[in-house]
Amino acid sequence: MNDNDKKDPTADGDTAKPTGLLEKIKATLASTPADRWEQGGEELDSSKRYQRAQETWEQLFCTDTKTGVLVLRCSTPVVSNFFAGGYSFTEASVSRYLVELRPRGWTPKMILDPGFRGTQATARQVQVLAEGDVARQLYIEVQAAVRQHRESLRRDFNDSVERLSANIREQIQGTAAEDWQGVEGEASYTGYRADVNGMAVTVGCTVRDRSSSHSMTFSKYGLRWDCRDMNLCKEIFTMVDDSVRQASLEQLGKVLEDML
């Protein structure tokens, strides 16, 4: 056997182990429900202005584990440019990707808020589990899963709004007064909220200077839809308000009957 026929010791075993481990980690992340991940930060937008200069622009995904908070982090060095109204940021070099383990109770603002970054207490408590291309691959995997999940929720939300708004009068008439809970607000505001077919429906009325304005919102999955038909908002609010007030009067009547 000549030298060219000799087997490279890293060709199979040494490279297969890390590759296999990475695939196993990816599979674990893929099987983790997307709604377990909390997203922090946003895409860098050089047109926005901020009150403080920063050295890096941070984006992350994190989730609680038995041993701490797992953080997938994209840290982009930026140049801070001061203009009237604040600082704008532009990329200074390529992003750095990290997979970190943070202590339980850690919150994303400790990275996202420049005032918390680099403090000795938080710096000592972080354990870097991966970085470079491996961390980048894992970050992209989770980012894609979260985006897909959110798009799915948005489609479901839009479908639910369409179905509910198509016959909202009949849906509200099918609710009982006890289904509606009062919503706190300013002294000039009266509001009610109920679950209608899995959607949180909030109706409200604000009275100022002898004029009133009405609102109706649908919310689910952290998403919100505002009705822009003011006449419909007024009609639905009046329907709910009358029902709640009538139920209260009936209850008062029963209380007074018991006094006799």
C-alpha positions as CSV (number, residue, x, y, z in Angstrom):
1,M,0.0,0.0,0.0
2,N,1.5,3.3,-1.0
3,D,1.0,6.6,0.8
4,N,-1.8,7.7,-1.6
5,D,-3.7,4.6,-0.6
6,K,-3.5,5.3,3.1
7,K,-6.9,6.1,4.7
8,D,-7.3,9.6,6.1
9,P,-8.1,9.0,9.8
10,T,-10.4,12.0,9.7
11,A,-12.3,10.9,6.7
12,D,-14.9,8.8,8.5
13,G,-14.8,8.6,12.3
14,D,-13.5,12.0,13.3
15,T,-15.7,13.9,11.0
16,A,-18.7,11.6,11.2
17,K,-19.0,12.2,15.0
18,P,-19.4,16.0,14.9
19,T,-21.5,15.8,11.8
20,G,-23.8,13.2,13.3
21,L,-24.0,15.1,16.6
22,L,-24.9,18.3,14.7
23,E,-27.7,16.5,12.9
24,K,-29.0,15.1,16.1
25,I,-29.0,18.6,17.7
26,K,-30.9,19.9,14.6
27,A,-33.4,17.1,14.9
28,T,-33.9,18.0,18.6
29,L,-34.5,21.6,17.7
30,A,-36.8,20.7,14.9
31,S,-38.9,18.6,17.3
32,T,-39.1,21.5,19.8
33,P,-42.5,23.3,19.5
34,A,-41.9,26.7,17.8
35,D,-44.0,28.5,20.3
36,R,-41.5,27.6,23.1
37,W,-39.1,30.0,21.6
38,E,-39.1,33.7,22.6
39,Q,-37.8,36.0,20.0
40,G,-35.9,39.1,20.9
41,G,-34.6,42.0,18.8
42,E,-35.6,43.0,15.3
43,E,-34.0,43.3,11.9
44,L,-31.4,46.1,11.6
45,D,-33.0,49.2,10.0
46,S,-30.6,52.1,9.4
47,S,-33.5,54.5,8.9
48,K,-34.5,54.3,12.6
49,R,-33.1,56.5,15.3
50,Y,-32.2,55.4,18.8
51,Q,-31.2,57.4,21.9
52,R,-28.0,55.5,22.7
53,A,-25.0,54.5,20.7
54,Q,-24.3,50.8,20.4
55,E,-21.4,48.6,19.4
56,T,-23.5,45.6,18.3
57,W,-27.0,44.9,17.1
58,E,-28.5,41.9,18.8
59,Q,-31.1,39.4,17.7
60,L,-31.9,36.2,19.6
61,F,-34.2,33.2,20.2
62,C,-34.3,31.7,23.7
63,T,-36.2,29.0,25.6
64,D,-36.1,27.7,29.2
65,T,-34.4,24.3,29.8
66,K,-33.8,22.3,33.0
67,T,-30.3,23.7,33.3
68,G,-30.9,27.3,32.3
69,V,-32.0,29.5,29.4
70,L,-30.8,28.4,26.0
71,V,-30.0,31.4,23.8
72,L,-29.3,31.4,20.1
73,R,-27.8,34.7,19.3
74,C,-26.9,36.8,16.3
75,S,-24.6,39.7,17.2
76,T,-23.8,42.2,14.4
77,P,-21.0,44.8,14.9
78,V,-22.4,48.2,14.0
79,V,-21.2,51.8,13.4
80,S,-23.2,54.4,15.3
81,N,-24.0,57.6,13.3
82,F,-25.4,60.5,15.2
83,F,-28.1,62.7,13.6
84,A,-30.7,65.0,14.9
85,G,-33.1,62.8,16.7
86,G,-30.7,60.1,17.7
87,Y,-28.3,57.5,16.5
88,S,-28.6,55.3,13.4
89,F,-26.7,52.0,13.0
90,T,-25.1,50.4,10.0
91,E,-23.3,47.1,9.8
92,A,-19.6,47.3,10.4
93,S,-18.7,43.6,9.7
94,V,-20.2,40.1,9.5
95,S,-22.5,38.9,12.2
96,R,-21.3,36.6,14.9
97,Y,-23.5,33.6,15.9
98,L,-23.4,32.1,19.3
99,V,-25.3,29.4,21.2
100,E,-25.3,30.2,24.9
101,L,-26.5,28.8,28.2
102,R,-27.7,31.5,30.6
103,P,-28.8,31.1,34.2
104,R,-32.5,30.5,35.0
105,G,-34.3,33.8,35.4
106,W,-32.3,35.5,32.7
107,T,-34.3,37.8,30.4
108,P,-33.5,38.9,26.8
109,K,-33.3,42.6,27.8
110,M,-29.9,41.7,29.4
111,I,-28.6,41.5,25.9
112,L,-31.0,43.7,23.9
113,D,-30.8,46.7,26.3
114,P,-27.3,48.3,25.9
115,G,-27.5,49.3,29.6
116,F,-27.2,45.6,30.6
117,R,-24.6,44.5,28.2
118,G,-21.1,43.7,29.3
119,T,-21.8,43.9,33.0
120,Q,-19.5,41.7,35.0
121,A,-22.4,39.8,36.6
122,T,-24.0,38.7,33.4
123,A,-20.7,38.1,31.6
124,R,-19.5,35.6,34.2
125,Q,-22.7,33.6,34.1
126,V,-22.8,32.9,30.3
127,Q,-21.6,29.5,29.0
128,V,-20.9,29.4,25.2
129,L,-21.9,26.0,23.8
130,A,-21.3,26.7,20.1
131,E,-20.2,29.5,17.8
132,G,-19.3,30.1,14.2
133,D,-20.9,28.1,11.4
134,V,-22.5,25.6,13.7
135,A,-24.2,28.3,15.7
136,R,-25.3,30.0,12.5
137,Q,-26.9,26.8,11.2
138,L,-28.8,26.3,14.4
139,Y,-29.9,29.9,14.6
140,I,-31.2,29.7,11.0
141,E,-33.0,26.5,11.7
142,V,-34.9,28.0,14.7
143,Q,-35.5,31.3,12.9
144,A,-37.2,29.4,9.9
145,A,-39.3,27.3,12.3
146,V,-40.5,30.3,14.2
147,R,-41.3,32.3,11.1
148,Q,-43.2,29.3,9.6
149,H,-45.2,28.9,12.9
150,R,-46.1,32.6,13.0
151,E,-47.2,32.6,9.4
152,S,-49.4,29.6,10.2
153,L,-50.9,31.4,13.2
154,R,-51.4,34.6,11.1
155,R,-53.3,32.6,8.4
156,D,-55.4,31.0,11.1
157,F,-56.1,34.3,12.7
158,N,-57.1,36.0,9.4
159,D,-59.4,33.1,8.6
160,S,-61.0,33.3,12.1
161,V,-61.5,37.1,11.7
162,E,-63.1,36.6,8.3
163,R,-65.5,33.9,9.7
164,L,-66.4,35.9,12.8
165,S,-66.9,39.2,11.1
166,A,-69.1,37.7,8.4
167,N,-71.9,37.1,11.0
168,I,-70.8,39.1,14.0
169,R,-74.3,40.2,14.9
170,E,-75.6,36.6,15.2
171,Q,-72.5,35.5,17.1
172,I,-72.9,38.3,19.7
173,Q,-76.6,37.6,20.0
174,G,-75.7,34.1,20.9
175,T,-73.6,35.1,23.9
176,A,-75.0,35.6,27.4
177,A,-74.5,38.7,29.6
178,E,-72.4,36.6,32.0
179,D,-70.0,35.8,29.2
180,W,-68.8,39.4,29.1
181,Q,-66.3,40.8,31.6
182,G,-65.8,44.5,32.2
183,V,-62.5,46.0,30.8
184,E,-60.8,48.6,32.9
185,G,-59.8,51.9,31.4
186,E,-60.1,55.7,31.8
187,A,-63.1,57.1,33.6
188,S,-64.6,58.0,30.3
189,Y,-64.3,54.4,28.9
190,T,-66.7,51.5,29.2
191,G,-65.6,48.2,27.8
192,Y,-66.4,44.5,27.7
193,R,-64.5,41.4,26.6
194,A,-65.7,37.9,25.9
195,D,-64.4,34.7,24.2
196,V,-66.4,34.2,21.0
197,N,-65.6,31.0,19.1
198,G,-62.0,31.1,20.4
199,M,-61.5,34.7,19.6
200,A,-61.2,37.4,22.3
201,V,-63.7,40.1,21.3
202,T,-63.5,43.5,23.0
203,V,-66.0,46.3,22.5
204,G,-65.8,49.7,24.0
205,C,-67.1,53.2,24.2
206,T,-65.3,56.4,25.1
207,V,-67.3,59.6,25.9
208,R,-65.6,63.0,25.7
209,D,-67.1,66.4,25.5
210,R,-70.6,65.0,24.9
211,S,-69.4,62.9,21.9
212,S,-68.8,59.2,21.9
213,S,-66.5,56.9,19.9
214,H,-66.8,53.2,19.7
215,S,-64.4,50.4,19.1
216,M,-64.3,46.6,18.5
217,T,-61.2,44.4,18.3
218,F,-60.6,40.7,17.8
219,S,-57.4,39.2,19.3
220,K,-55.8,35.8,19.3
221,Y,-52.2,34.4,19.3
222,G,-51.0,37.9,20.3
223,L,-52.5,39.3,17.0
224,R,-55.1,41.9,16.8
225,W,-57.7,43.2,14.3
226,D,-59.5,46.5,14.7
227,C,-62.9,47.1,13.2
228,R,-63.0,50.3,11.1
229,D,-66.8,50.3,10.6
230,M,-67.7,52.8,13.4
231,N,-71.5,52.2,12.9
232,L,-71.0,48.4,13.4
233,C,-68.8,49.1,16.4
234,K,-71.5,51.2,18.0
235,E,-74.2,48.6,17.2
236,I,-72.3,45.7,18.7
237,F,-71.3,47.7,21.8
238,T,-74.9,48.8,22.4
239,M,-76.1,45.2,22.0
240,V,-73.6,44.0,24.6
241,D,-74.0,47.0,26.9
242,D,-77.8,46.7,27.0
243,S,-77.5,42.9,27.7
244,V,-75.1,43.5,30.6
245,R,-77.1,46.3,32.1
246,Q,-80.4,44.4,31.8
247,A,-78.8,41.4,33.6
248,S,-77.6,43.7,36.4
249,L,-81.1,45.1,36.8
250,E,-82.6,41.6,36.9
251,Q,-80.1,40.7,39.6
252,L,-80.9,43.8,41.6
253,G,-84.6,43.0,41.3
254,K,-84.0,39.5,42.8
255,V,-81.9,41.0,45.6
256,L,-84.7,43.4,46.5
257,E,-87.3,40.6,46.4
258,D,-85.2,38.7,48.9
259,M,-85.5,41.7,51.3
260,L,-89.3,41.4,51.4
